[in-house]
């Protein structure tokens, strides 16, 4: 029986979500920027504002909580995508992520002109995430813990999460 405190489990799940979002081996420059803004839909750059960062972050979290892990991975920074391949990111999240729990933004602020910090909440746990303006679009920059997890590859990352009790489907 797993006796992990519910807050620790939710916090760990949030870290897993961040880690999952940063999986990628690379991306093509000819891809259209992913996001939720009208400018991106029209083929132009996303707005370089806190509102643009919030909209993109909410899109990432909606994709992730809805089980669209490939779509979430597409919205990672180049650094995040280099840490894990799209296939491994999907495999890790299909094995360990809890789908269907909405993630909502509670606040956001700019940190310079190319970076924003957003606070996201899932159930009772809140966590900060960094959005980086890269290639005319806001991208999620995985936290150091997520990058370290991703660099292990899907099989080892799944095993590590199961061992830590943070794999939702274990």
Steps between C-alpha positions, in 0.01 A plus 500: 500500500634842408499747790634803315334815623247635244677835469833331424330281241335798328828692510680203350233470232551865416875439464424203279280719286780750461745226420270348247460828321874539446556173313632551149785415269467806280262707301477632152518874439230475236234398749237761580520628855262319731286714722160641567528853368326645198835617363639146501182371336543761229859387443665796670705517818333457837470819704809559712290591802400344830160427345667317212708296746189417706307388193785276381553355849131418534510328161795285612321404822172431319677270256682322780199450726294392198752229412636675187861440602631541145335842481639599839850390397474720191472802729827433685811708454782365284686418823204298623464317171870414499463335841249239379360376173135550419447123501659461846305795635175341384601159637592644841180698533273224376655276766509741794292814453157552643277615215180693535592725793478861383800725551414868531713811515468715809749777413778603264771763481765607253864453589679707241377513142539134398398315815185468708429312820154345531344335803288195420274310737376143484268395782658662807861517381645808329833524321688759298603441140719700265384598154769614254438698182679296233457504121209750520301287745473435873645162599507316831849463648514181709636534853842356580337199669296428190802530272695258720212252493460527123868444431463152653278386213145370530572158654725633777277802564196274538693271736621802703148635533363161601772466762423849635127427504425782254389290204121545501432175317734274701 
